[in-house]
Amino acid sequence: MTKRRYLVVFMMFLVIAINYMDRVNFSVSIPNIRKDLGFSLADIGDITFVWGMVYALFNFPGGWIADKLGLRWGIFVAFGWWSLFTIASPFAGSLTGWFIIRGLMGAGESPIWPFNAKAANSWAPPSGRSTAYTLAGSGQYLGPAIGSILVGLIIVKLGWEWSFIIFGVAGLILLPFWVWIVRDTPANDPRVSLEELNVIGNQVKSNEEKIDWPGIKSVFLSRTGIGMLLVYLTFGYILFTFLNWVPSYLFYTFHMDILKSAVWSSLGAFMGFVGFLLSGPFNDGLVRRYNRLTARRIGTAAPMFVAACCVVLSLITAKTGYGEVTAVLIGAVQLFMNMTVGAWAVNIIDISPNQVSTGVVYGIFNGVLNVMGACNSLILTAIASHYGFPVAFSSALVFMAIFLIGILFIVDKKSYNSLVAHALKSRISSDATTTDISYDVK
């Protein structure tokens, strides 16, 4: 049996890792950018907001573009686009220039998670979707974990401008390898054996299905769809708090220098990476043990509750001046909040009406997440400017509480099972294997 599916997941991991390296260079470089260009903290928040809002808004058409272009050429276009504007970032000059360059970069990055959802839906059997999605998605944290240290070293040795140039060039180098290795679906790849096709349970070529617009409409009009929109909305604030602002938190609260704050920030990124790796097997294991909705609720709610407890503890240690302990607790938040991803994010793959509609559905949900992520930069910098970063970070507790309400009380069994059944019908008509079908109707 061939093992092509693992190589595709690995390539998706590399794409996401480099994508988030291309973001972390800005976070780590903030003190130097402010010093050299005279930007205030509010200016930095505005730049982050513009990037985040463009990124969020382009998720909506980005998911549709991902479905139209397909996994292979869609990633080629998006990856090349954002790599070029990463290289261009240090040449932006004025505040307006930074708005334009970072906004254009965000537009290219916007389909990255719809593409990951498509890869998991197309290249993994239903019983392994969480693992495939989170293994690739763990690049979101391994990229910053490695990137934070590299950026700190590059800034010290060469200057902050070179971190953007070097990381952007690295992305361009990967492009030809992506096109050579990856195809849209297993059925489109002649290097995939019949045995592997049967394991994946997906024998439909990318040009044999059409986007199911009535099915997409039913997702967003359902109670489950509304509940999941609330989950995505609140996680957007939580994610962007701990993904983008930890270096600034440590620098301005505990007066760590650039390199030290980058190293301690990378600890949190490594812990977030571990959370992603654990999330897939953890949630696939829950689904094998419980009915799917119960498994998704446990996998979402239990780790997020622990993450909230770590936020409370970090606020206490920050007030007592223990910077390193606070950094460890912030890292623990990232570990546990990422353990939830294999449950709520893969829910969207499960309820998407068919394979070629995954990008559209996921793009809309992820757009909502990133709209809130963009607003996070304005809310958090406003709170931090008046009350300090510890209080700003503790604001995530409000969103964690709403997140739990969404998955536990708004998502309901009736509409959830109806959406999963519709998706299952599409897979049955696509010659899914008996093993896959029994998993889906469990």
C-alpha positions in Angstrom: 0.0 0.0 0.0 1.2 3.5 -0.8 1.4 6.1 2.0 0.9 9.2 -0.1 -1.7 10.7 2.3 1.0 11.2 5.0 3.3 13.1 2.5 0.4 15.5 1.7 -0.3 16.1 5.4 3.4 16.8 5.9 3.5 19.2 3.0 0.5 21.0 4.4 2.3 21.2 7.8 5.3 22.9 6.1 3.1 25.4 4.4 1.3 26.4 7.6 4.6 26.5 9.6 6.2 28.9 7.1 3.0 30.9 7.0 3.1 31.5 10.7 6.8 32.2 10.6 5.9 35.0 8.2 3.6 36.4 10.8 5.7 36.1 14.0 8.5 38.2 12.5 6.3 41.2 12.9 5.3 40.4 16.5 8.9 39.9 17.6 10.1 43.0 15.7 7.6 45.4 17.2 9.9 47.2 19.7 12.5 47.7 16.9 9.9 48.8 14.4 8.5 51.3 16.9 12.0 52.6 17.7 13.2 53.0 14.0 9.9 54.3 12.6 8.5 56.2 15.6 5.2 54.2 15.7 3.1 54.2 18.9 1.6 51.1 20.4 -1.7 52.3 19.0 -0.1 52.5 15.5 1.1 48.9 15.9 -2.4 47.9 16.9 -3.8 49.6 13.8 -1.3 47.8 11.5 -2.3 44.5 13.1 -6.0 45.3 12.8 -5.7 46.2 9.1 -3.8 42.9 8.4 -6.3 41.0 10.5 -9.4 42.5 9.0 -8.2 42.0 5.4 -7.2 38.5 6.3 -10.6 37.9 7.9 -12.7 39.4 5.1 -10.8 37.5 2.4 -11.6 34.2 4.2 -15.1 34.5 2.8 -14.2 34.5 -0.9 -11.0 32.7 0.0 -12.8 29.5 0.8 -14.7 29.6 -2.5 -11.4 30.3 -4.3 -9.9 27.3 -2.6 -12.7 25.1 -3.8 -12.4 26.5 -7.4 -8.6 26.3 -7.7 -8.2 23.1 -5.8 -5.5 22.2 -3.2 -2.6 22.0 -5.6 -2.7 25.2 -7.6 -4.6 27.2 -5.0 -1.8 26.8 -2.4 0.7 27.7 -5.1 -1.0 31.0 -5.8 -1.7 31.9 -2.2 1.7 30.9 -0.9 3.6 32.8 -3.6 1.4 35.9 -3.0 2.0 36.2 0.7 5.7 35.3 0.5 6.2 38.2 -1.9 4.5 40.7 0.4 6.4 39.3 3.4 9.6 40.3 1.5 8.1 43.7 0.8 7.1 44.5 4.4 10.4 46.2 5.6 10.2 48.5 2.5 6.7 49.8 3.5 8.2 52.9 5.1 5.2 55.0 6.3 2.3 53.9 8.4 0.1 54.0 5.3 2.6 51.8 3.5 2.5 49.3 6.3 -1.3 49.2 6.1 -1.1 48.5 2.3 1.7 45.9 2.4 0.4 44.0 5.4 -3.2 44.1 4.1 -2.1 42.6 0.8 -0.1 39.9 2.6 -3.2 39.1 4.7 -5.3 38.7 1.6 -2.9 36.0 0.3 -2.8 34.2 3.6 -6.6 34.1 4.1 -7.4 30.6 2.5 -4.7 28.7 4.5 -7.2 27.1 6.9 -9.8 26.3 4.3 -7.0 24.6 2.4 -6.1 22.6 5.5 -9.8 21.6 5.9 -9.9 20.5 2.3 -6.7 18.4 2.7 -8.1 16.6 5.8 -11.4 16.0 4.1 -9.9 14.8 0.8 -6.8 12.9 2.0 -7.9 11.4 5.4 -10.6 8.8 6.3 -13.3 10.1 8.6 -11.8 8.2 11.5 -8.5 10.1 11.0 -9.7 13.6 10.1 -8.8 15.1 13.5 -5.3 13.7 13.4 -4.7 14.8 9.8 -6.1 18.3 10.4 -4.2 18.9 13.6 -0.9 17.4 12.5 -0.8 19.8 9.6 -2.3 22.6 11.7 0.4 22.2 14.4 2.6 24.2 12.0 0.7 27.2 13.4 2.7 26.8 16.6 5.9 25.0 15.6 6.5 27.8 13.0 6.3 30.6 15.6 8.2 28.4 18.2 11.2 28.1 15.8 10.5 31.5 14.1 10.5 33.5 17.4 14.1 32.4 18.2 15.3 32.8 14.6 13.8 36.3 14.3 15.4 37.3 17.6 18.8 36.1 16.3 18.4 37.7 12.9 17.4 41.0 14.6 20.5 40.9 16.8 22.8 39.9 14.0 21.4 41.5 10.8 18.5 43.9 11.8 14.8 43.4 11.9 14.3 44.0 8.1 16.2 40.8 7.2 13.7 38.6 9.2 11.0 39.5 6.7 13.2 39.0 3.6 14.7 35.6 4.7 11.4 34.1 5.7 9.7 35.3 2.5 12.4 33.7 0.3 12.0 30.4 2.2 8.4 30.3 1.2 9.2 30.9 -2.5 11.7 28.0 -2.4 9.1 25.6 -1.2 6.6 26.3 -4.1 8.0 24.0 -6.8 8.1 21.1 -4.3 4.5 21.6 -3.4 3.3 21.5 -7.1 5.4 18.4 -7.7 4.2 16.4 -4.7 0.5 17.4 -4.1 -2.7 16.7 -6.0 -6.2 17.9 -5.2 -7.5 14.4 -4.2 -6.2 10.9 -4.0 -8.2 10.0 -7.1 -6.3 12.7 -9.0 -2.9 11.2 -8.1 -1.8 8.2 -10.1 0.9 7.5 -7.5 -1.8 6.5 -5.0 -2.6 2.7 -5.0 -6.1 1.2 -5.0 -5.4 0.0 -1.5 -4.7 3.5 -0.2 -7.8 4.8 -2.0 -9.9 2.2 -0.1 -8.4 3.2 3.2 -9.1 6.9 2.6 -12.6 6.1 1.3 -12.4 9.0 -1.2 -12.4 8.0 -4.8 -13.9 11.1 -6.3 -11.8 13.3 -8.6 -11.9 17.0 -7.9 -13.8 17.7 -11.2 -16.6 15.2 -10.5 -18.5 17.2 -7.8 -20.1 20.6 -7.6 -20.4 23.0 -4.7 -23.6 22.1 -2.8 -25.1 25.6 -2.2 -28.5 24.4 -0.7 -26.5 22.1 1.6 -24.3 25.1 2.6 -27.3 27.2 3.3 -28.8 24.5 5.6 -25.5 24.5 7.6 -25.7 28.2 8.5 -29.5 28.2 9.1 -29.3 25.4 11.6 -28.9 25.7 15.3 -25.6 23.8 15.1 -24.3 26.2 12.6 -25.2 29.2 14.8 -23.6 27.6 17.8 -20.4 26.8 15.8 -20.3 30.4 14.5 -20.3 31.5 18.2 -17.5 29.0 18.9 -15.4 30.4 16.0 -16.1 34.0 16.9 -14.9 33.6 20.5 -11.9 31.4 19.7 -10.8 34.2 17.3 -10.3 36.5 20.3 -8.6 33.8 22.4 -6.3 32.7 19.7 -5.1 36.1 18.6 -4.5 37.1 22.2 -2.0 34.3 22.8 -0.6 34.0 19.3 0.3 37.6 18.6 0.9 39.5 21.8 3.0 37.3 24.1 6.4 38.9 23.1 5.0 42.4 23.8 3.4 41.2 27.1 6.8 39.9 28.3 8.8 42.9 26.9 6.6 45.6 28.4 5.4 43.9 31.6 8.6 42.3 32.8 11.1 44.4 30.9 12.7 41.4 29.1 15.0 42.3 26.2 14.0 41.3 22.6 15.9 38.0 22.6 14.8 36.9 26.0 11.1 37.7 25.3 11.4 35.9 22.0 12.8 32.8 23.7 10.1 32.7 26.4 7.5 33.3 23.8 8.8 30.4 21.8 8.2 28.2 24.9 4.5 29.0 24.7 4.6 28.3 21.0 6.2 24.9 21.6 3.6 24.0 24.1 0.9 25.1 21.7 2.5 22.8 19.1 2.3 19.9 21.6 -1.4 20.7 22.2 -2.1 20.5 18.4 -0.3 17.1 18.2 -2.2 15.7 21.1 -5.5 17.2 19.9 -5.9 14.9 16.8 -5.4 11.5 18.5 -7.2 12.7 21.6 -10.4 13.7 19.7 -10.3 10.7 17.3 -10.1 8.5 20.3 -13.1 10.2 21.9 -15.1 9.7 18.7 -14.3 6.0 18.7 -15.6 5.8 22.3 -18.6 8.0 22.3 -21.2 9.2 19.8 -19.8 12.0 17.7 -21.5 15.0 19.3 -20.7 13.9 22.8 -17.1 13.3 21.8 -16.9 16.8 20.2 -18.3 18.4 23.3 -15.9 16.6 25.6 -12.9 17.4 23.4 -13.9 21.0 23.2 -15.1 21.9 26.7 -12.7 20.0 29.0 -9.4 21.4 27.7 -10.8 24.9 27.4 -11.9 24.9 31.0 -8.3 23.9 32.1 -7.0 26.7 29.8 -9.2 29.2 31.6 -7.8 28.1 35.0 -4.3 28.7 33.6 -5.3 32.3 32.6 -6.4 33.0 36.1 -3.1 31.7 37.6 -1.1 33.7 35.1 -2.8 36.9 36.2 -1.8 36.2 39.8 1.8 35.4 38.9 2.1 38.5 36.7 1.0 40.7 39.6 3.7 39.3 41.8 6.4 39.9 39.1 7.2 36.3 38.2 7.8 36.7 34.5 9.1 33.2 33.7 6.3 31.5 35.6 3.8 33.7 33.8 5.4 32.7 30.5 5.0 29.0 31.4 1.4 29.5 32.4 0.7 31.3 29.1 2.3 28.4 27.4 0.0 26.0 29.2 -3.0 28.1 28.0 -1.9 27.5 24.5 -1.4 23.8 25.0 -4.9 23.2 26.4 -6.7 25.6 24.1 -5.1 23.9 21.1 -6.2 20.5 22.4 -9.8 21.7 21.6 -9.1 22.3 17.9 -9.4 18.6 16.8 -13.0 18.7 18.1 -14.6 22.0 17.1 -12.6 22.7 13.9 -13.1 19.2 12.5 -16.8 19.6 13.3 -17.0 21.9 10.2 -15.4 19.2 8.0 -18.0 16.7 9.3 -21.0 18.9 8.6 -19.9 20.3 5.2 -22.3 19.0 2.6 -19.7 17.4 0.3 -16.0 17.4 -0.5 -15.9 20.4 -2.8 -18.0 22.5 -0.5 -15.6 22.3 2.4 -13.6 25.4 1.4 -16.7 27.6 1.2 -18.1 26.4 4.5 -14.8 26.5 6.4 -13.9 29.8 4.8 -17.1 31.5 6.2 -16.6 30.0 9.7 -12.9 30.9 9.7 -13.7 34.4 8.4 -15.9 35.0 11.4 -13.0 33.8 13.6 -10.6 36.2 12.0 -12.9 39.2 12.1 -12.9 38.8 15.8 -9.1 38.2 15.7 -8.7 41.5 13.9 -10.9 43.3 16.5 -8.7 41.7 19.2 -5.8 43.9 18.2 -7.9 47.1 18.9 -9.5 45.8 22.1 -6.3 44.3 23.6 -4.1 47.3 22.9 -6.7 49.6 24.3 -6.9 47.6 27.5 -3.1 47.1 27.7 -2.6 50.9 27.2 -4.8 51.7 30.2 -4.4 48.7 32.5 -1.4 46.7 31.4 -1.0 43.5 29.5 -1.9 41.1 32.4 -5.4 42.6 32.6 -5.6 42.6 28.8 -4.8 38.9 28.6 -7.3 38.1 31.3 -10.1 39.5 29.0 -9.9 36.2 27.2 -11.8 34.6 30.1 -15.0 36.3 29.0 -14.6 34.8 25.5 -13.7 31.4 26.9 -17.0 31.4 28.9 -19.1 32.2 25.8 -17.1 29.6 23.8 -18.2 26.9 26.3 -21.8 28.0 26.2 -21.8 27.8 22.4 -20.6 24.2 22.2 -22.4 22.8 25.2 -25.8 24.5 25.0 -26.4 26.0 21.5 -25.2 23.2 19.3 -28.0 20.6 19.4 -28.2 16.9 18.6 -31.1 17.0 16.1 -29.6 19.5 13.7 -26.1 18.2 14.2 -27.1 14.6 13.2 -29.1 15.9 10.3 -26.0 17.7 8.8 -23.7 14.8 9.4 -26.2 12.5 7.7 -26.3 14.8 4.6 -22.5 14.7 4.4 -22.6 10.9 4.9 -25.0 10.6 1.9 -22.5 12.4 -0.3 -19.7 10.1 0.8 -21.8 7.0 0.3 -22.5 8.1 -3.3 -18.7 8.6 -3.7 -18.0 4.9 -3.0 -16.9 5.3 0.6 -15.8 2.1 2.3 -17.9 0.2 4.8 -15.5 1.1 7.5 -15.9 4.8 6.8 -19.7 4.6 6.7 -19.9 2.8 10.1 -17.8 5.5 11.6 -20.0 8.3 10.3 -23.3 6.9 11.5 -22.0 5.9 14.9 
